[in-house]
Amino acid sequence: MANPAQATEPLCDALAGLGGAAEALRRGQPAAGVHLARTARAALPRGPIQAQATAILALALLRTQGPAEAEETFAAALAAPELDLTPSMRGVLERARRPADRPAEDRSGRVTPEPTGPERLQRAELLLQQGQPASALAEAELAAASSPPAPAAPATLLQAIALAALGRLDEASELALPLSESGEAGVRRGANWLLARAASRAGRTGEATARYASVAEGQALVPGLGERRSRDLADESAYLSAWLWYDAGQFGRAVSRLDAFARARPASPRAADARWFAAWASFRTGDRRAAQARLQRLESGPLADAALYWHGRLSGSRERLRRAAIAGGDGWYGWLARRRLAQLRAPAPPWPAIDLPAQPGSSSPGPSQLGEAVALLSFGWREAALQELESKAQRGTERATVLDICRLATFAGEPALALRVARDLLGQARSSERWLYPAPFEELLPAVSRATGLDAALLLALVRRESGFSPEARSLAGALGLGQLLPSTADRLGALTGLATAPALGLGDPATNLPLAALYLGLLRDRFGNDAAALAAYNAGPAAPAAWIGSRAAMPLDEWVENVPYKETRTYVKAVLSAREVYRRLEGLPPLLDPAALVTAPGEGVAF
């Protein structure tokens, strides 16, 4: 007779894989969900659990390959007699599924009718809100041709919003322009929002601010955006109608518009940003006294670290720089303040003491309240153990248990989970920094660092920001893996290195992704000459930072970063450079950040 343990082990593995597939979908990793669900489905016997695997596989295929490729699997899930779907679950599957050219049959054998235009329109809205603009575009295009057809104006607007989400803003503008005078308030508002974005991108500041102001005055729900996003559109548009003057370099006008926004909307989540840019606009006009007065009013709010640093920087106040170092901690302004104090030969405040007796992962983890996860790890069922740890990581969990979750995740070789739990439940503290700043790939990283000449701490900081150390990470734009490389970028890098096959095929493998990401960053570093500009180019592409440097050459580094026009890129550069300094400090290495270093014009080099 076969060993019962050996007989049940494949089933347990399949069940663990099925749980992993569901978790991968929840975490936004559908490619991993496809692999896990397909493997589990093949290993499970026919029955309700296998039918559940089929349903999960259908959803994962929809998110990775599109409706047509997922259709057959959806049909199998909906027709499975073993799967006792609740009405809500059946509705989810039916709404997500795009019918094929031929009608499908439901469980009773009845033909499922083709969706009507309004139904396709609802599906397009749902897909947009789920971050699937390509599928939403297809549904919106079909909506107008269905029987009965969807209303023309909302269907056209949804097509325009989907095109904008796909980066095809010019095409979106062509569709939106006739709708900007629509008699339907929500359609008109959505069209003006898209046209404001297009005008802003093209540098037509007057048109952009006027259109944003009209969007801010309205309250109508915009088709495709949902109720919450439509409500926020008024505040966002009012802010942008003021801030775009700053972005355009018209600082005097920006000061008055930003001040007016902050007075009119004091409870807005963007009010502090408006006051900050009003202060910075005053500085850019040369009025340092006004800038310092505005910064002083921000020193007790959410932007205290930034306000203290720049007030101290402009006034030469060492006390303000010390306060900025404390308020900023391990963040960008904390490091800037410490480096400025060092250049002034002034003492910086000491770092808080670490309150953990041992480094995570230095010994086997204790059981705490996580006995089941420990047992699963001891049996070698890593994925199931990680799922158990994830389920235990909830708000309100005792701190000691959270620390043990981080230790176990590190022990299991899953730094992404430890990082996520520490960030969400422990926060920025010396006691949690070894999980907030993990250092995996101990065998791979030194070789990559030597080959590219890049600081290993910089590479860790880059991967931490790009993917949170998850090799399966995939962005809505299709960027993959640790360094979030686009397949097209990976192919071009592969051609440079002489690889025989397209490296995009292996971007989920750290041994492929990390060297390519480092190569790309190294090429950008060679062209731009400093880490800050290279990181800006990594995030936004090389063309935009080259233009920024051309118009702002010879600026000190701290001032240049503050003037990066794209908020996402500005935040990205600050986050990666400050994380690099944390990694160096944890290794006992001196800091590299020099806020006074001048940013020089870029040379020739990589342009993709």
C-alpha positions in Angstrom: 0.0 0.0 0.0 1.3 3.5 -0.9 2.5 5.7 1.9 -0.6 8.0 2.8 1.6 11.0 3.3 3.2 10.6 -0.1 -0.2 10.1 -1.7 -1.7 13.3 -0.1 1.4 15.5 -0.7 0.6 16.4 -4.3 -3.0 17.2 -3.3 -1.7 19.5 -0.5 0.7 21.2 -3.0 -2.2 21.7 -5.4 -4.4 23.2 -2.7 -1.5 25.5 -1.6 -1.0 26.5 -5.3 -4.7 27.4 -5.6 -4.6 29.6 -2.6 -1.5 31.2 -4.0 -3.3 31.9 -7.3 -6.1 33.7 -5.5 -3.6 35.7 -3.4 -1.6 36.6 -6.5 -4.8 38.0 -8.1 -5.6 40.0 -4.9 -2.0 41.4 -4.9 -2.2 42.5 -8.5 0.1 39.8 -9.9 -2.2 38.0 -12.5 0.7 36.4 -14.4 1.7 34.5 -11.3 -2.0 33.7 -10.8 -2.2 32.1 -14.3 0.7 29.8 -13.6 -0.5 28.8 -10.1 -4.1 28.3 -11.1 -3.3 26.3 -14.2 -0.9 24.1 -12.3 -3.4 23.5 -9.5 -6.2 22.8 -11.9 -4.2 20.1 -13.7 -3.3 18.4 -10.4 -6.7 18.5 -8.7 -9.3 15.8 -9.3 -12.6 16.7 -11.0 -14.9 18.3 -8.5 -15.9 21.6 -6.9 -12.3 22.6 -6.0 -11.1 22.0 -9.5 -14.0 24.1 -10.7 -12.9 26.9 -8.4 -9.4 26.7 -9.9 -11.0 27.1 -13.4 -12.8 30.3 -12.2 -9.7 31.8 -10.8 -7.7 30.8 -13.9 -10.4 32.6 -16.1 -10.0 35.8 -14.1 -6.2 35.7 -14.2 -6.3 35.0 -18.0 -8.6 38.0 -18.5 -6.2 40.3 -16.7 -3.1 39.1 -18.5 -4.2 38.1 -22.0 -7.5 39.8 -22.6 -11.1 38.7 -23.1 -10.8 36.5 -26.2 -8.1 34.3 -24.7 -10.0 33.9 -21.4 -13.4 33.2 -23.0 -13.1 29.4 -23.2 -12.0 29.2 -19.6 -14.9 31.5 -18.5 -17.3 29.3 -20.3 -16.0 26.2 -18.6 -16.3 27.8 -15.2 -19.8 29.0 -15.8 -20.9 25.7 -17.1 -19.3 23.5 -14.4 -22.0 21.6 -12.5 -19.7 21.1 -9.6 -19.2 24.8 -9.0 -22.1 26.1 -6.9 -21.8 29.8 -7.8 -23.6 32.3 -5.7 -25.6 34.8 -7.8 -23.0 37.6 -7.0 -20.1 35.4 -8.1 -21.9 34.4 -11.2 -22.6 38.0 -11.9 -18.9 38.9 -11.4 -17.8 36.2 -13.9 -20.5 37.2 -16.4 -19.6 40.9 -16.2 -15.9 40.2 -16.6 -16.4 37.8 -19.4 -16.6 39.2 -22.9 -18.8 36.8 -25.0 -17.2 35.2 -28.1 -18.7 35.7 -31.6 -21.0 32.7 -31.0 -23.5 32.6 -28.1 -22.6 30.6 -25.0 -24.9 28.3 -23.1 -25.4 28.6 -19.3 -25.7 25.6 -16.9 -29.3 24.9 -18.0 -28.4 24.8 -21.7 -30.1 28.2 -22.4 -28.4 30.5 -24.9 -26.8 33.5 -23.3 -28.0 36.6 -25.4 -25.5 39.1 -26.8 -25.1 42.0 -24.4 -26.9 45.2 -25.3 -25.1 48.5 -25.9 -25.9 49.9 -22.4 -24.7 46.6 -20.9 -21.4 46.9 -22.8 -21.1 50.5 -21.7 -21.5 49.3 -18.0 -18.8 46.7 -18.7 -16.5 49.3 -20.2 -16.9 51.5 -17.1 -16.1 48.5 -14.8 -13.0 47.6 -16.8 -11.8 51.2 -16.7 -12.1 51.3 -12.9 -10.3 47.9 -12.7 -7.3 49.4 -14.6 -8.0 47.5 -17.9 -8.2 50.3 -20.5 -7.5 48.1 -23.6 -10.5 45.9 -22.8 -12.6 48.9 -21.8 -11.8 50.5 -25.2 -13.0 47.4 -27.1 -16.2 47.3 -25.1 -16.9 51.0 -25.6 -16.4 50.7 -29.3 -18.8 47.7 -29.5 -21.4 49.5 -27.3 -22.3 51.9 -30.1 -22.8 49.1 -32.6 -24.8 46.8 -30.4 -28.5 46.3 -30.5 -29.9 48.4 -28.9 -27.0 50.8 -29.1 -25.5 52.7 -26.1 -26.0 56.4 -26.0 -23.4 57.9 -28.4 -21.9 60.6 -26.2 -21.1 58.5 -23.1 -19.7 55.7 -25.4 -17.5 58.1 -27.2 -16.3 59.6 -23.9 -15.4 56.2 -22.5 -13.4 55.5 -25.7 -11.5 58.8 -25.1 -10.8 58.1 -21.5 -9.5 54.6 -22.3 -7.3 56.0 -25.1 -5.9 58.5 -22.6 -5.2 55.8 -20.1 -3.3 53.9 -22.9 -1.1 57.0 -23.5 -2.9 57.9 -26.8 -3.8 61.4 -25.7 -3.9 62.9 -29.1 -6.5 60.4 -30.3 -8.4 60.9 -27.0 -8.5 64.7 -27.6 -9.9 64.3 -31.1 -12.8 62.3 -29.7 -13.3 64.6 -26.7 -13.3 68.0 -28.6 -16.9 67.7 -30.0 -18.1 66.5 -26.6 -16.8 69.6 -24.7 -20.1 71.4 -25.7 -22.3 68.4 -25.0 -25.7 69.0 -23.4 -24.9 66.1 -20.9 -23.1 67.7 -18.0 -21.1 64.6 -17.0 -20.0 64.1 -20.6 -19.1 67.7 -21.0 -17.1 67.7 -17.8 -15.2 64.6 -18.7 -14.4 65.9 -22.2 -13.0 69.2 -20.8 -10.9 67.2 -18.2 -9.3 65.2 -21.1 -8.8 68.4 -23.2 -7.2 70.2 -20.2 -4.7 67.3 -19.8 -3.9 67.4 -23.5 -3.4 71.2 -23.4 -1.2 71.0 -20.4 0.9 68.3 -22.1 1.3 70.5 -25.1 2.3 73.6 -23.1 -0.9 75.5 -23.7 -1.2 76.7 -20.2 -4.0 79.3 -20.7 -6.3 76.8 -22.4 -5.4 74.1 -19.8 -6.1 76.3 -16.8 -9.4 77.6 -18.3 -10.6 74.0 -19.0 -9.6 72.8 -15.5 -11.4 75.7 -14.0 -14.6 74.7 -15.8 -14.2 71.1 -14.6 -13.7 72.4 -11.0 -17.0 74.3 -11.1 -19.1 71.2 -12.1 -20.4 68.4 -9.9 -21.8 66.0 -12.5 -20.6 62.4 -12.4 -18.2 61.6 -15.3 -18.9 58.3 -17.1 -16.1 55.9 -16.6 -14.6 57.5 -13.5 -16.9 56.4 -10.8 -18.5 58.4 -8.0 -15.4 58.9 -5.8 -13.1 60.0 -8.6 -15.7 62.3 -10.1 -16.1 64.0 -6.7 -12.4 64.5 -6.3 -12.1 65.9 -9.8 -13.4 69.3 -8.7 -10.6 69.7 -6.1 -7.9 68.3 -8.3 -8.9 70.5 -11.2 -9.0 73.7 -9.1 -5.5 72.9 -7.8 -4.2 72.2 -11.3 -5.7 75.4 -12.7 -3.4 77.3 -10.2 -0.4 75.0 -10.1 0.1 74.9 -13.9 1.2 78.6 -13.8 4.1 77.5 -11.6 4.9 74.6 -14.0 4.9 77.1 -16.8 7.4 79.3 -15.0 5.0 82.2 -14.5 5.8 82.4 -10.8 4.2 85.7 -10.0 0.8 84.6 -11.3 1.3 81.2 -9.6 1.8 82.8 -6.2 -1.6 84.6 -6.3 -3.5 81.6 -7.8 -2.0 79.1 -5.3 -2.7 81.4 -2.4 -6.3 81.8 -3.6 -6.8 78.0 -3.9 -5.5 77.5 -0.3 -7.8 80.2 1.1 -10.8 78.9 -0.8 -10.2 75.2 0.1 -8.4 75.1 3.4 -9.6 71.5 4.1 -8.4 70.2 0.8 -5.7 67.5 0.8 -3.9 69.7 -1.7 -4.0 72.9 0.4 -0.5 72.2 1.9 0.9 71.6 -1.5 -0.5 74.8 -2.8 1.1 76.7 0.1 4.4 74.9 -0.5 4.5 75.8 -4.2 3.5 79.4 -3.4 6.5 79.6 -1.2 8.7 78.0 -3.8 7.3 80.3 -6.5 8.3 83.3 -4.3 11.8 81.9 -4.1 11.9 81.5 -7.9 11.0 85.2 -8.3 13.9 86.1 -6.1 11.9 87.2 -3.2 13.6 85.2 -0.4 12.0 87.1 2.4 8.5 86.3 1.2 9.6 82.7 0.6 10.9 82.3 4.1 7.7 83.8 5.6 5.6 81.3 3.7 7.9 78.4 4.6 7.7 79.4 8.3 3.9 79.0 8.2 4.4 75.4 7.0 6.8 74.3 9.7 4.2 72.8 11.9 2.2 71.0 9.2 2.5 67.9 7.1 5.3 69.5 5.1 7.3 70.4 8.1 10.5 68.6 7.1 10.6 70.3 3.7 9.7 73.7 5.1 12.3 73.5 7.8 15.0 72.4 5.4 14.4 75.1 2.9 13.9 77.8 5.5 17.1 76.7 7.1 18.9 76.5 3.8 17.8 80.0 2.7 18.4 81.7 6.1 21.5 79.7 7.1 19.8 78.6 10.3 21.5 75.6 11.7 18.8 75.1 14.3 16.2 74.8 11.6 18.4 72.3 9.7 18.7 70.3 12.9 14.9 70.3 13.3 14.6 69.3 9.7 16.9 66.4 10.2 14.7 65.2 13.1 11.4 65.7 11.3 12.7 64.2 8.1 14.2 61.1 9.7 15.5 58.7 6.9 13.6 60.6 4.2 14.8 63.0 1.6 14.8 66.2 3.6 16.2 64.5 6.7 19.2 63.4 4.6 19.6 66.8 2.9 19.6 68.5 6.3 22.2 66.2 7.7 24.4 66.7 4.7 24.1 70.5 4.9 24.9 70.4 8.6 28.0 68.4 7.8 29.1 70.9 5.2 28.6 73.7 7.8 30.7 71.6 10.3 27.7 71.6 12.6 26.7 68.5 14.6 23.6 66.6 13.4 21.1 65.1 15.9 21.9 61.4 16.8 20.0 58.6 15.2 17.5 56.9 17.5 18.6 53.7 19.1 17.5 50.4 17.5 15.2 48.6 19.9 15.6 45.1 18.4 18.1 42.7 20.1 19.0 40.8 16.9 18.8 41.3 13.2 15.9 39.6 11.4 16.8 36.2 9.9 19.9 35.8 12.0 18.3 32.8 13.8 15.4 30.5 13.4 12.1 32.2 14.1 10.1 31.6 17.3 6.5 30.3 17.2 4.8 33.4 18.7 1.1 33.1 17.5 2.3 31.8 14.2 2.5 28.1 14.9 0.7 27.0 11.8 3.0 29.1 9.5 6.0 27.6 11.3 4.7 24.1 10.8 4.0 24.7 7.1 7.5 26.0 6.7 8.9 22.9 8.4 7.1 20.7 6.0 8.5 22.7 3.1 5.1 24.2 2.1 6.5 27.7 1.6 3.6 29.3 -0.4 1.0 28.1 2.1 3.1 29.4 5.0 3.4 32.8 3.3 -0.3 32.9 2.8 -0.8 32.2 6.5 1.6 35.0 7.4 -0.3 37.4 5.1 -3.6 36.5 6.7 -2.2 37.2 10.1 -0.8 40.6 9.1 -3.9 42.8 10.0 -4.4 46.1 11.6 -4.6 45.7 15.3 -2.2 42.7 15.4 0.1 42.9 18.4 3.5 44.5 17.6 5.4 41.4 18.8 3.4 39.2 16.4 4.1 41.7 13.5 7.8 41.5 14.3 7.6 37.7 14.2 5.8 37.8 10.8 8.6 39.9 9.4 11.2 37.5 10.8 9.4 34.5 9.4 9.0 36.1 6.0 12.7 37.0 5.9 13.5 33.5 7.1 11.4 32.1 4.2 13.2 34.2 1.7 10.3 36.6 0.9 11.6 40.1 1.5 8.6 41.6 -0.4 6.2 40.4 2.3 8.4 41.5 5.1 8.7 45.0 3.5 5.0 45.3 2.9 4.1 44.2 6.5 6.7 46.5 8.1 5.6 49.4 6.0 1.9 49.0 6.7 2.0 47.9 10.3 5.3 49.1 11.9 6.0 52.3 10.0 9.3 54.2 9.6 11.4 53.4 12.7 14.9 52.1 13.5 13.3 48.9 14.8 11.8 48.1 11.5 14.4 49.4 9.0 16.0 46.0 8.3 12.7 44.9 6.9 11.8 48.2 5.3 15.2 48.1 3.6 15.9 44.4 2.9 19.0 43.3 1.1 18.3 40.1 -0.9 20.2 38.7 -3.9 23.4 38.4 -1.9 25.1 36.3 -4.5 23.8 38.2 -7.6 24.1 41.8 -6.4 27.9 42.2 -6.0 28.6 40.8 -9.4 26.0 43.2 -11.0 27.4 46.1 -9.1 31.0 45.4 -10.2 29.9 44.8 -13.9 28.0 48.2 -14.1 30.1 50.3 -11.7 27.0 51.2 -9.8 26.7 51.4 -6.0 25.0 48.2 -4.7 23.0 50.4 -2.3 21.6 52.4 -5.3 20.5 49.2 -7.0 18.8 48.0 -3.9 17.1 51.3 -3.5 15.9 51.2 -7.1 14.4 47.7 -6.9 12.8 48.6 -3.5 11.0 51.5 -5.2 10.2 49.8 -8.5 8.8 46.4 -7.4 9.2 46.1 -3.6 11.5 43.1 -4.4 8.7 41.1 -6.0 10.0 39.4 -9.2 6.4 38.9 -10.4 5.5 42.6 -10.3 3.8 43.9 -13.4 2.6 47.5 -14.0 -0.5 48.5 -15.9 1.9 49.7 -18.6 3.4 46.2 -19.0 6.7 46.8 -17.1 8.0 43.6 -15.6 10.0 42.2 -12.7 12.3 43.7 -10.1 13.4 46.7 -12.1 10.0 47.2 -13.9 11.5 47.0 -17.4 9.3 47.3 -20.4 9.8 44.3 -22.8 10.8 46.8 -25.6 13.5 48.3 -23.4 14.7 44.9 -22.4 14.9 43.8 -26.1 17.0 46.8 -26.9 19.3 46.2 -23.9 19.5 42.6 -25.0 20.7 43.7 -28.5 23.4 45.9 -26.8 24.7 43.0 -24.8 24.5 40.6 -27.7 22.0 38.2 -26.2 20.7 35.7 -28.7 17.2 35.6 -27.4 14.8 38.4 -26.4 15.5 39.0 -22.7 11.9 40.1 -22.2 11.0 36.4 -22.1 12.8 36.0 -18.8 12.1 39.3 -17.0 10.4 37.5 -14.1 13.8 36.0 -13.3 16.0 38.1 -11.0 19.1 36.8 -12.7 17.9 38.4 -16.0 16.0 41.4 -14.8 18.4 42.8 -12.2 21.5 42.9 -14.6 19.4 44.5 -17.4 17.9 47.1 -15.0 21.4 47.9 -13.7 22.8 48.1 -17.3 20.1 50.5 -18.2 20.6 52.7 -15.2 24.4 52.6 -15.8 23.9 53.8 -19.4 21.8 56.6 -18.1 24.3 57.5 -15.5 27.0 57.6 -18.1 25.0 60.1 -20.1 23.7 62.3 -17.4 26.7 62.2 -15.0 24.9 61.9 -11.7 22.5 59.6 -9.9 19.6 62.0 -9.6 19.3 62.8 -13.3 19.8 59.2 -14.2 17.0 58.1 -11.9 14.7 60.8 -13.4 15.5 59.4 -16.8 14.9 55.8 -15.6 11.4 56.9 -14.4 10.4 59.4 -17.1 12.5 58.4 -20.1 15.7 60.2 -21.1 14.2 63.0 -23.3 12.4 64.9 -20.5 15.3 65.1 -18.0 17.6 66.1 -20.8 15.3 69.1 -21.5 15.0 69.9 -17.8 18.8 70.0 -17.3 19.2 72.1 -20.5 17.1 74.8 -19.0 18.3 74.5 -15.4 22.0 73.7 -15.8 24.4 74.5 -12.9 21.6 74.3 -10.3 22.5 72.8 -7.0 21.3 69.2 -6.7 18.7 69.9 -4.0 17.2 72.8 -6.0 17.3 70.8 -9.3 15.3 67.9 -7.8 12.8 70.4 -6.3 12.2 71.7 -9.9 11.6 68.4 -11.6 8.2 69.1 -13.3 6.7 65.7 -13.0 5.4 65.1 -9.5 5.8 61.3 -9.9 9.4 61.6 -11.0 10.2 64.2 -8.4 8.9 61.9 -5.7 10.7 58.9 -7.2 14.1 60.6 -7.3 13.8 61.7 -3.6 12.7 58.2 -2.5 15.4 56.3 -4.3 18.3 58.6 -3.3 17.2 58.7 0.4 16.8 54.9 0.4 20.3 54.6 -1.1 21.7 56.6 1.9 19.8 54.3 4.4 21.3 51.2 2.8 24.8 52.8 3.0 24.3 53.7 6.6 23.2 50.1 7.4 26.4 48.8 5.9 28.5 51.3 7.8 29.4 53.3 4.6 29.6 57.1 4.4 26.8 59.0 2.6 27.1 60.0 -1.0 24.4 62.7 -1.2 25.8 66.2 -1.8 23.0 68.7 -2.0 25.4 71.5 -3.2 26.7 69.5 -6.2 25.9 71.3 -9.5 23.9 69.4 -12.0 25.7 69.6 -15.4 24.4 69.3 -18.9 24.1 65.7 -20.2 26.3 64.3 -22.9 25.6 61.9 -25.7 24.2 58.5 -24.9 21.2 56.2 -24.5 18.0 57.8 -25.8 15.4 55.1 -25.2 
